[in-house]
Amino acid sequence: MSELDFTTETLEEGTMATKKAPEPLPVGVTTDLKMKPEEFCSKISASDKRVELIGGFYFWVTKVKGIQKAREQEFAELFEQFSTMKV
């Protein structure tokens, strides 16, 4: 089912949609949620000390590509593409 799974409760005056509580994930399972470019750049800066490259990547992703949210894997692929781009 989708993330926005709704049920309907009947009231005296009509009906009201309520959101079901999500089921907890098993231990060790993570979701592949989208993140902002800021989050990805902060995360990658912990292991990659090329601050100018990371800053340029942030500008390229947000201003040139117009990407506001993506999965971490998508950002990693874009970072690889950006870091090997010929100028």
JOUR-V684501 format. One record per residue. RES is the residue in one small letter. PHI is phi in whole degrees, -180 to 180 (* if undefined). PSI is psi in whole degrees, -180 to 180 (none if undefined). NEAR is the number of other ideal C-beta (glycine too) atoms within 10 Angstrom. Layout:
# JOUR-V684501
{{RES,PHI,PSI,NEAR} {RES,PHI,PSI,NEAR}}
This chain:
# JOUR-V684501
{{m,*,164,5} {s,-79,170,5} {e,-65,-30,7} {l,-104,66,8} {d,-88,117,10} {f,-112,150,9} {t,-118,167,9} {t,-122,130,9} {e,-107,138,8} {t,-93,131,8} {l,-118,169,8} {e,-61,-37,4} {e,-88,-15,6} {g,162,-148,6} {t,-120,157,9} {m,-139,130,10} {a,-83,134,9} {t,-129,149,10} {k,-88,133,10} {k,-72,147,10} {a,-71,135,7} {p,-69,147,8} {e,-75,140,6} {p,-66,148,7} {l,-80,149,9} {p,-62,156,6} {v,-60,134,5} {g,88,-6,5} {v,-97,130,7} {t,-115,157,6} {t,-94,154,6} {d,-100,70,9} {l,-83,157,8} {k,-77,148,13} {m,-129,164,16} {k,-82,158,14} {p,-59,-34,20} {e,-60,-42,10} {e,-65,-43,13} {f,-64,-44,23} {c,-64,-38,19} {s,-64,-42,12} {k,-66,-44,14} {i,-72,-28,17} {s,-69,-16,14} {a,-69,-29,7} {s,-113,-23,6} {d,-113,117,14} {k,-93,13,8} {r,-85,79,12} {v,-62,-35,10} {e,-66,-39,7} {l,-65,-44,15} {i,-65,-41,19} {g,-63,-42,12} {g,-65,-39,14} {f,-62,-44,23} {y,-59,-46,16} {f,-62,-46,13} {w,-61,-44,17} {v,-69,-46,21} {t,-81,-41,15} {k,-92,-45,9} {v,-81,-51,9} {k,-83,-26,13} {g,74,26,7} {i,-89,124,16} {q,-104,-26,10} {k,-151,143,13} {a,-160,168,18} {r,-75,155,13} {e,-57,-41,15} {q,-62,-39,9} {e,-65,-42,16} {f,-64,-39,23} {a,-63,-41,14} {e,-65,-42,12} {l,-66,-38,18} {f,-65,-41,20} {e,-63,-44,10} {q,-61,-45,11} {f,-66,-42,18} {s,-72,-18,13} {t,-108,8,7} {m,-69,137,10} {k,-82,139,3} {v,-108,none,2}}
